Amino acid sequence: MLCTGVGGLLAWAWTSTSADSTVGEVAFERRLPVPPLAPSTVDGDGRRVFDLRASKGRHDFGGQTAETLGWNGDYLGPTLRATRGERVVVNVHNGLDEVTSAHWHGMHLPPTMDGGPHQPVEPGATWSPTWTVDQPAATLWYHPHPHGETADHVYRGLAGMFIVDDPGTDVAALPHEYGVDDVPVIVQDKAFDDGKLGSDTGMFGSGGVLGDKVVVNGALGPYLDVTTERVRLRLLNASNVRPYRFGFSDGRTFALVGTDGGLLDAPYETTGVTMVGGERAEIVVTMRPGERVVLRSTPASLDLDWFHKRISGANDSFDIMELRAAASLRPSPAVPTRLVDTPRLDPAQAKHTREWSFSGTSINGKKMDGSRVDAAVTKDSVEVWKLTARDGELHSFHVHDVQFQVLTVDGKAPPPHLRGWKDTVFLAQNKQVVIIARFADHADPTTPYMFHCHVLRHEDQGMMGQFVVIEPGQVPKLAPEHADHD
């Protein structure tokens, strides 16, 4: 009797926890909406000023309408764009009836400007962080980070891209006309429930909601009109838990040219790239006149057991969007064989080596505690961090402020797609990922940065720690207001 019950439960779990496939079922009836570039002004101090307002709305995804949140609109937000060396100001106004925030995911900046759980924006208030953009050209993004509510705010629509330009670390031969041959592709899964975004996580959904529909830039079943021989897609996995393996329906190769923190040393020719939540990938695909091809997600190449693949959505397949080439295409330069030179960090220079173990909803057996400093890092020092997932679930790692380099995965050199600058990485089960980073420029003993699992529900439930960057000889000292965000 017990065996029958357990067997029935497992069978139910297998059939009820994911959508399996939409391959061949998507009509592609809507032109891909491209988030507008955020308008900006330059103030009297020479700072580039942006304005963002979080508000409630109701969004038509295309055949499905739901109550949503958005920045400067009903869903998602505009693309912020700034150049290395510019000082920026972002006026973040909270038009909601609940606390939110704006975190600049992947950005190198002072901790007081980071937008983590220690910089809440109260209803009706405006927060105006300012910093100097100082990092290579890259595809970053922004989203709320209120502890305990991050997953909900991102899922309901508060997200957008932040593109950093830098002539010194970009390549002019790559497609670069925004919205034409250089296109943001923000991918999220959604569940729809009678005019609302579904919130059911299911019996085994420890990572959060798995939607049975995929939206791109807020649209179901979109198509992109391609007018150039090559098109650059800036892919962002903005889903709360679901991983994707992006490729094309005809199995064609494409060039992976960039990851989280900027361009790779050289393009990586491949047929698929796996991305967990929070990761970005810049790819260049070559098109022929008049052809159509589907950007598709197939089962993600992740080292998880069959059950955790199932409940995280790693086994699912989705038709994401269709690329439609015009009858005549404007010629594009070939993708260069070399892109940028990435300075490599030397483990022999590391001041400290730290180990972080991820299990359940804790790191090193501890849940997030706003009054606890988990690491004090000396400014301008290099550190090696060893990361291991222990419990079989889908976990990833994201660290604020710095971009890191992956030294090894399970003792081996990282694959090509992990050899550039990264701020988010998948943690294979019991296979240690070793990373190295330099913690430069910004020191503040009272204000922490965060590191956490970017499965957002895990983060909200406590799988997050915090570190401070200090000057030599300083002692960490959290301000009292940093102790009340559990």
C-alpha positions in Angstrom: 0.0 0.0 0.0 2.8 2.4 0.9 4.7 1.6 -2.3 1.6 2.3 -4.3 1.1 5.6 -2.6 4.7 6.6 -3.1 4.7 5.5 -6.7 1.5 7.4 -7.3 3.0 10.5 -5.8 6.1 10.3 -7.9 4.0 9.7 -11.0 1.9 12.8 -10.2 5.1 14.8 -9.6 6.5 13.7 -13.0 3.4 14.7 -14.9 2.5 17.9 -13.1 5.6 20.0 -12.5 6.4 21.3 -15.9 5.0 22.3 -19.3 7.3 19.9 -21.3 7.2 21.5 -24.7 5.7 24.2 -26.9 7.9 23.3 -29.9 5.8 23.7 -33.1 2.8 25.1 -31.2 3.7 28.8 -31.2 2.1 31.0 -34.0 4.5 34.0 -33.8 1.9 36.6 -34.5 3.3 39.6 -32.7 6.2 41.8 -33.7 8.9 41.7 -31.0 8.6 44.8 -28.8 12.0 46.5 -28.2 12.3 48.3 -24.9 12.9 52.0 -25.6 16.2 53.6 -24.7 15.6 55.5 -21.5 15.7 59.3 -22.1 18.3 61.2 -20.1 19.5 64.7 -19.5 22.9 66.0 -18.4 22.7 68.2 -15.2 24.8 71.1 -14.2 27.5 68.8 -12.7 27.8 66.9 -16.0 26.0 63.9 -14.7 23.7 61.8 -17.0 20.3 61.7 -15.3 17.7 58.9 -15.8 14.3 58.7 -14.2 12.5 55.4 -13.3 9.1 55.1 -11.7 7.8 51.7 -10.4 4.0 51.4 -10.8 1.2 49.0 -11.1 -0.3 48.2 -14.5 -2.2 45.8 -16.6 -0.2 44.3 -19.5 -1.4 42.6 -22.7 1.2 39.9 -23.4 -0.7 38.9 -26.6 -3.7 36.7 -25.9 -3.2 36.9 -22.2 -3.7 40.0 -20.0 -2.6 40.2 -16.4 -2.0 42.6 -13.6 1.7 43.6 -13.6 4.4 45.9 -12.3 6.6 48.0 -14.5 9.2 50.8 -14.7 7.9 53.8 -16.6 5.1 51.6 -18.0 2.9 48.6 -17.3 5.6 45.9 -17.7 9.5 45.8 -17.7 11.4 49.0 -18.1 13.4 51.1 -20.6 17.0 50.2 -21.5 19.4 52.5 -19.6 22.6 53.1 -21.6 25.8 54.9 -20.4 29.4 55.1 -21.4 32.4 54.2 -19.3 33.7 57.3 -17.5 30.2 59.0 -17.3 28.8 59.8 -13.9 25.2 58.8 -13.8 22.2 59.5 -11.5 19.1 57.4 -11.5 16.1 58.9 -9.8 14.1 55.8 -8.7 10.6 56.7 -7.6 8.4 54.1 -5.9 4.8 54.6 -7.1 3.8 51.3 -5.5 2.0 50.8 -2.2 4.9 48.5 -1.0 8.6 48.8 -0.4 10.8 48.1 -3.4 14.3 48.9 -4.6 16.5 48.9 -7.8 19.6 46.8 -7.9 22.1 47.3 -10.8 22.9 43.7 -11.5 26.5 43.3 -12.7 27.5 47.0 -12.0 30.7 48.0 -10.2 29.7 50.7 -7.8 29.8 51.8 -4.1 27.7 49.7 -1.8 25.4 52.6 -0.8 24.4 52.8 -4.5 24.0 49.1 -5.1 20.2 48.9 -4.6 20.3 45.7 -2.4 18.1 45.0 0.6 19.9 47.8 2.5 18.7 50.5 0.2 14.9 50.2 0.3 12.6 52.7 -1.4 9.5 53.4 0.6 6.1 53.9 -1.1 6.0 57.4 -2.5 9.7 58.0 -2.0 12.5 58.7 -4.4 16.0 57.3 -4.2 18.7 58.9 -6.4 21.9 56.8 -6.5 24.9 58.3 -8.3 28.1 56.6 -9.4 30.8 56.7 -12.2 30.5 53.9 -14.7 33.8 52.2 -14.7 33.9 48.8 -16.3 34.1 47.1 -19.8 31.3 47.3 -22.3 28.6 44.8 -21.2 25.0 43.8 -21.0 23.8 44.4 -17.5 20.3 44.6 -16.0 18.3 46.1 -13.2 15.7 44.7 -10.9 14.3 45.1 -7.3 16.1 43.4 -4.4 13.8 43.8 -1.3 14.6 40.9 0.9 11.8 38.4 1.0 10.0 40.0 -2.0 12.6 39.9 -4.8 11.1 36.9 -6.6 7.6 38.4 -6.6 8.7 41.9 -7.8 10.8 40.5 -10.7 8.1 38.0 -11.7 5.5 40.7 -11.9 7.6 42.7 -14.2 10.1 45.0 -12.5 13.2 44.5 -14.7 15.1 46.1 -17.5 18.5 46.2 -19.3 21.4 48.5 -18.6 24.0 48.6 -21.4 27.5 49.8 -20.7 29.4 51.2 -23.7 33.2 51.4 -23.8 35.1 51.9 -27.0 38.2 50.3 -25.4 36.5 47.0 -24.8 33.9 46.8 -27.5 34.3 45.8 -31.2 33.0 48.1 -33.9 32.6 45.2 -36.4 29.9 43.6 -34.2 26.3 44.6 -34.9 25.6 47.7 -32.8 22.5 49.6 -34.0 20.1 49.3 -31.1 16.8 47.7 -32.0 17.8 47.0 -35.6 20.8 44.5 -35.6 21.6 44.8 -31.8 18.5 43.6 -30.0 17.7 43.0 -26.3 15.9 39.7 -25.7 14.5 39.5 -22.1 13.2 36.0 -21.6 10.8 35.0 -18.8 8.4 32.2 -18.1 4.9 33.0 -17.0 1.8 31.2 -15.6 -1.5 32.9 -16.3 -4.5 32.5 -14.0 -7.7 34.3 -14.8 -6.3 37.7 -15.5 -3.4 37.4 -13.1 0.1 36.0 -13.1 -0.1 32.6 -11.5 1.7 32.1 -8.2 1.3 28.4 -7.6 4.7 26.8 -7.0 3.3 23.2 -6.8 4.2 20.6 -4.2 7.8 20.4 -5.2 8.4 23.9 -6.5 11.1 25.0 -4.0 12.5 27.4 -6.6 9.3 29.2 -7.2 6.7 29.5 -10.0 7.4 27.6 -13.3 5.3 29.1 -16.0 4.1 27.1 -19.0 4.4 30.1 -21.3 7.5 32.0 -22.3 7.4 35.8 -23.0 10.1 37.8 -24.7 10.3 41.6 -23.9 6.8 41.1 -22.5 5.3 39.4 -25.6 4.0 35.9 -26.2 5.1 34.3 -29.5 7.0 37.3 -31.0 8.8 37.5 -34.3 11.8 39.8 -35.1 12.1 41.3 -38.6 15.8 41.0 -39.6 17.1 43.4 -42.1 20.9 42.8 -41.8 23.0 39.8 -42.7 24.0 39.4 -39.0 22.1 40.2 -35.9 23.3 40.5 -32.3 20.9 39.2 -29.7 21.5 40.3 -26.1 20.0 37.4 -24.2 18.9 37.8 -20.6 17.4 35.0 -18.6 15.1 37.1 -16.3 13.2 34.1 -15.1 13.0 33.4 -11.4 14.1 29.8 -11.5 13.9 28.3 -15.0 17.1 27.6 -17.0 17.2 27.7 -20.8 19.5 26.2 -23.5 19.2 28.7 -26.4 19.8 27.5 -29.9 18.0 27.5 -33.3 15.4 25.2 -34.7 17.6 24.2 -37.7 20.7 23.5 -35.5 22.7 26.2 -37.0 25.9 27.5 -35.3 26.1 31.0 -34.0 28.9 33.0 -32.3 28.8 33.6 -28.6 30.7 36.8 -28.3 29.9 38.0 -24.8 28.8 36.9 -21.3 27.8 38.7 -18.1 30.6 41.2 -17.8 31.6 41.8 -21.4 33.0 40.4 -24.6 35.0 37.2 -24.7 38.6 37.1 -25.9 37.4 35.3 -29.1 34.0 34.3 -30.4 32.9 30.8 -29.5 31.1 29.0 -32.3 28.4 26.7 -30.9 24.8 25.4 -31.4 23.6 26.2 -27.9 24.2 28.1 -24.8 22.8 27.2 -21.4 21.8 30.1 -19.1 20.5 30.1 -15.5 18.5 33.0 -14.0 20.3 36.3 -14.1 22.9 35.3 -16.7 23.4 37.2 -20.0 24.8 36.1 -23.3 25.5 38.1 -26.4 25.3 36.0 -29.6 25.6 36.9 -33.3 23.6 34.8 -35.7 24.0 34.9 -39.5 20.8 35.0 -41.7 20.1 34.3 -45.3 17.6 36.5 -47.3 14.0 35.4 -47.0 14.6 32.6 -44.4 12.8 32.1 -41.1 14.3 30.3 -38.1 13.1 29.9 -34.5 15.1 30.7 -31.4 14.4 27.7 -29.3 15.2 26.5 -25.8 15.8 22.7 -25.5 16.6 20.8 -22.3 19.3 22.6 -20.4 22.8 21.1 -20.1 22.9 21.0 -16.3 24.4 18.4 -14.0 21.2 17.7 -11.9 19.5 14.4 -11.2 16.3 13.6 -13.1 13.9 14.8 -10.4 15.5 18.2 -9.9 15.8 18.7 -13.6 12.1 18.0 -13.8 11.0 20.4 -11.0 13.3 23.2 -12.1 12.1 23.1 -15.8 15.5 22.0 -17.1 13.9 19.2 -19.2 11.5 21.5 -21.0 11.5 22.8 -24.5 10.1 26.1 -25.8 9.8 28.0 -29.0 11.0 31.4 -27.9 10.7 33.7 -31.0 11.0 33.6 -34.7 13.6 35.5 -36.8 12.3 36.6 -40.2 14.9 37.7 -42.7 13.9 40.3 -45.3 14.2 39.4 -49.0 17.2 41.6 -49.2 19.7 42.0 -46.3 22.1 44.8 -45.6 25.6 43.3 -45.5 27.3 43.0 -42.1 31.0 42.7 -41.3 32.3 39.2 -40.5 32.6 38.5 -36.8 36.3 39.1 -35.9 38.4 36.1 -34.9 39.7 38.1 -31.9 37.5 40.4 -29.8 39.1 41.8 -26.6 42.1 40.9 -24.4 40.9 39.9 -20.9 43.5 40.5 -18.2 43.7 37.2 -16.2 43.7 37.4 -12.4 46.5 35.3 -10.7 45.5 32.9 -7.9 49.0 33.3 -6.5 48.1 36.9 -5.7 45.0 36.0 -3.7 44.9 37.4 -0.2 42.2 35.0 1.0 40.5 31.8 -0.1 37.0 31.3 1.1 34.6 28.4 0.8 30.8 28.7 0.4 28.5 25.7 0.6 24.9 26.0 -0.8 22.2 23.7 0.6 18.4 24.1 1.1 18.0 27.8 1.7 21.3 28.5 3.5 25.0 29.2 2.8 27.5 27.4 5.1 24.5 26.4 7.1 23.4 30.0 7.8 20.4 32.0 6.6 20.7 35.6 5.7 21.1 37.8 8.7 21.3 41.6 8.1 23.4 42.1 11.3 26.0 39.6 10.3 29.1 40.2 8.1 30.0 36.9 6.4 33.2 38.2 4.9 35.4 41.3 5.3 37.4 41.9 2.1 40.4 44.3 1.9 40.0 46.9 -0.8 42.1 46.3 -3.9 42.8 42.7 -3.0 42.3 39.5 -5.0 40.4 36.6 -3.4 39.6 33.0 -4.5 36.1 31.7 -3.6 35.2 28.0 -3.7 31.5 27.4 -4.4 29.7 24.1 -3.9 26.1 23.0 -4.1 25.3 20.1 -1.8 21.6 19.2 -1.9 20.7 18.2 -5.4 18.6 21.3 -6.2 19.2 23.9 -8.9 21.4 26.6 -7.4 23.4 29.4 -8.9 25.8 32.0 -7.5 25.7 35.8 -7.9 27.9 38.3 -6.3 27.4 42.1 -6.2 29.9 44.8 -7.3 32.5 42.6 -8.9 32.9 40.6 -12.1 34.8 37.3 -11.5 36.7 34.8 -13.6 36.0 31.0 -13.3 39.3 29.2 -12.5 38.0 25.6 -12.5 34.8 23.6 -12.6 35.1 20.2 -10.8 38.9 20.6 -10.9 39.0 21.2 -14.7 39.5 24.3 -16.8 36.2 26.0 -17.5 34.4 25.5 -20.9 34.6 28.4 -23.4 31.4 30.0 -22.3 32.7 30.5 -18.8 36.1 32.0 -19.7 35.0 35.7 -19.8 33.9 38.1 -17.0 31.0 36.7 -15.0 28.8 37.7 -12.1 26.4 34.7 -12.1 27.2 31.0 -12.5 25.5 27.7 -12.2 26.6 25.4 -9.4 26.7 21.7 -10.5 26.0 19.3 -7.6 29.0 18.5 -5.5 31.3 19.8 -8.3 33.2 22.7 -6.9 33.3 26.0 -8.9 36.4 28.0 -8.1 36.3 31.7 -9.0 38.7 34.7 -8.6 37.8 38.4 -8.3 39.5 41.7 -7.4 37.5 43.9 -5.0 38.7 47.4 -6.1 37.8 51.0 -5.7 35.0 51.1 -3.1 35.4 50.6 0.6 32.7 51.1 3.3 32.9 49.2 6.6 29.2 50.1 7.4 27.4 49.1 4.2 27.5 45.5 2.8 27.3 44.0 -0.7 25.3 40.7 -1.2 26.2 37.3 -2.5 23.4 34.8 -3.0 21.7 32.1 -5.0 20.0 33.7 -8.0 17.1 31.3 -7.9 15.1 34.2 -6.4 12.9 32.3 -4.1 15.9 30.6 -2.5 17.4 34.1 -2.0 14.2 35.4 -0.4 14.1 32.4 1.9 17.6 33.0 3.2 20.2 31.7 0.7 22.1 35.0 0.9 25.1 36.4 2.6 26.9 39.7 2.8 30.4 41.1 2.7 31.9 44.5 3.3 35.0 45.9 1.5 37.3 47.7 4.0 40.5 49.7 3.9 43.5 48.0 5.4 43.2 48.1 9.2 39.5 48.9 9.2 36.9 46.8 11.1 33.5 46.1 9.7 30.7 47.9 11.5 27.2 47.7 10.2 24.9 50.7 10.7 21.9 49.9 12.9 19.4 50.2 10.0 21.3 47.3 8.3 20.1 44.8 11.0 16.3 44.7 10.2 16.0 43.1 6.8 15.5 39.4 7.7 
